[in-house]
Amino acid sequence: MSDKIKVEDIIGVIFDFNGTMFFDSSKHEKAWQMYTEELIGRSITPEEKRLYIRQKSGRDILEKFLGYEISDDMFEQFSEEKESIYRRLCNQEKDGLKLAPGLEEFLDYLAEYNVPRTIATTASLSNLNYYFEKFDLYRWFDPEKVVCHDKNLRDKPFPDLFLVACKAINKEPSRCLVFEDSAVGITAAINAGIKHIIAVNGDNPHLDIAGFEGVHGVIKDFTELNEEFDI
């Protein structure tokens, strides 16, 4: 693990969303299981759930259970149908949806000191709009500067989303701090030239950052930020 981050080195902050700002892996997993079972007309076995639902990309899940390759347009349609189930599960949350612990305070800090910030996520535009309304993200983010899934951009681990995000806040990648919860996302940030990365493992306790340059540490949630740098 590298040295702690110096605040003066950071002039822009970029967040991944799912699993980083919002701990929702269980909801996505359940939505994929429900949608896949609907598509194939049978229950998913525990082994299939472990090997595919939990470990594969959305396209891989669909192609495995459907048994054939799907076009980009089909993938977009299937994915949106699955996301509608996911949003329904979110709406059923009895205690209401909550951002990751400590995040609101950190976002307030960034806003108070006018630190440029945005979100770079593989979430769909429909989900992003949902998050803005549910969490009132307008308090901290300009939706015009947020980058989400776009079939014209390559998804993580390619650097596209982060490069567009850096440009949106008019900051060089080497001077930005990224918060990510997955190896794929961390790889994308590194590929974009991001030099300051903090991994968030509140939703991914088995996240392994060994061998990743630029990752300054791992936090369970944003209440632990002071352990990585002084804010």
N, C-alpha and C positions, 0 to 999 in steps of 0.2 A: 504494500500500500504506500502511496506517495505521501509527501508532506501535506499538511493542512492547507486549505485554500486561503489565499490572501484576498480580502474583500476588494482591495484596491486594484486587483488584477481583473475583476469581473465588471463588465459594463453592459451585460445583457443576460437575461435568464430565459431559458426555454424548458418547458415542461412537456413530457409525455402525459397522457391523461389516464387511460385505463390501467389500473394496477399501480399507478403512481400518485395521481391526485384523487382517485376514487378506487377503492378496493372492491372490485366487482367480478373477480375471476369465477367465483362460484355461480354467479348469475349467467355469465357467458357459457360456462360448461353445461349448466342445466338447459339453457336455451338451445344449444347445439344438440343435446341429447333429445329434447322434445321434438325439435324440427326434423332431425334425421329419422327418428322413429315414425314420424308422420309421413316422410317421403317413402320409406321402404316398407312400411306396414308391419313392422315387428319391433320387439323390444331390443335395446342394445344390451349386450352382455357386459358384466363387470370387466372382463378382459378387454373387450372392444373399447369400453369407456376409458380404461387406463392407457391403452396403446394408441388410440386415435383421437378421441374427443379431447383428452387432456394434453396431448403432445404434438398434434399436427395442426397445420394451417387450415383455414376455412376451406380453401380449394381442395386440399388433400383429403379432408374429411368427406366432402361431398363426392369427390371422384372415387374414393374407396368404397363408400356405401352404395353409390349409384352404379358403380362398375364400369364407368366409361368417362372419357375426358369431356370436359365442358368448355364451352366458349366463354370469352370474357363477358359477353352480354348475359349469358346464362348465369355466370357466377355473380354478377351484379344483382340480378333478379333474386336468385336464391339467397344471397347474403342479406338483402333487404328484408326478405320474408323472415329470415332467422332473427334479424335485429328487431323486428316488430314484436316477436315473442320476448326477446331480451328486455325491451322497454316495458312490456306488460309486467314482467317479473319485477322490474325496478319499481313500478307503480304500486306493487303489492307489498312493498317493504313497510312493515307495521310501524316501525319507529321513525320512518322518514329517511330519505337519502341524506348521507353526510359525506362531506369531503374528508380526506385523510386527516387524522389528528394533527393539530398544529399548523395545518396548511393555511387556514384563514388568517392567522396571526402573521405568518410569513408573507402572505400576499399583501396584507395591510402595510407591512414594513416596506416592501418593494414599492408600493404605491406612494407611501409617505415620502420616500427619498427619490421618487421619479426614476426608478430603475426600469429601463425598457424590458418588456417581458412579453412572451407569447406562448402558444401551445403548438406542438407538432405531433400529430397523432394519426394513427392508421384508422381511427374511427370514421364511420361514414358521416356525410354532411347531416343526414337526418338525426343521427345520434348526437352529433355536436350541437345542433340546434336544441335538441332535447336537454342536453346538459346545461346549456346557457340559461334556459328557462328554469329548470329545476334547481340549479345551484346559484342562480343570479350571478353568473360569471361576468356580466357586464360591469360589475363593481371594480373588476381588476383588469379585464382584457378587452381589447378592441377586436370584435369578431372579424373585421376586415383584415387583420394581421394574423389570424389563426390559420394554420395549415392542417388539412385533414386528407383523408383518402381521396385520391383523384386518379382516374385511370390514365391520365396523361403524365402522372408522376410514378416513378418506381417506388414501391413500398420498402420499408426497412427490411434487410440491412443495407440497402442502397442509401446514399447520403441525401437524396433529393429533398425529402421533407424538411430536413434540418437546414439545408442550404437555402431553401425558399424562406424558411422561418427567420434565418439570420438576415436575409435581405429585407424581410418585412419590417424588422426592427432596426434596420440600417446599422448592423454591427458585424464586425469580422468574426468568423467562427472561432478563431483562436482566443478571443476575448469574451466568449460566452460560456455560461455555466448551464449544463443540461442535467435534468433529473430524469432517470429512466429506471424501469423495473425489469428489463429482460436483456439477455445476451444479444439478441437480435437488434434491439434498440440501441444498446451501448455500441455495438459494431457500427451501426448507421451513424452515430454521433462521431465516432473516431474517423470513419470514412469521410465525414464532412469537414474534418479538421478541427473539431472541438477539442480543447485542451483541458477543460475542467468538467468532470462528470461525477455526480454522486448517484449511486445506485440506491433504489428504494425497494426493500424486500418484504414490506408488510403483507403483500399479497403473494409473494413468491419466496418463501423461507429457504428454498434450496438454491437460490441464485448464487452462482459462483463467478467472482470477478477476477479470479486468478489469471494472470497473463494479459489483462487489459491495461494498456498504458493510458494515463489520463484519468483513471477512476480513483478519486481521492478517498473513497470510503463507502461504507454501506450504512444506511439508516433504516430503522423499522418504519418510522414515520417522521413527520416534520418537527415533532417535539424534540428530536435528537440533534437538530442542526447545530447547536452550539458545540457539539463534540467534534464537528468537522471544521468549522470556522466561526469566527466571532461576529455575530450580527447584533 
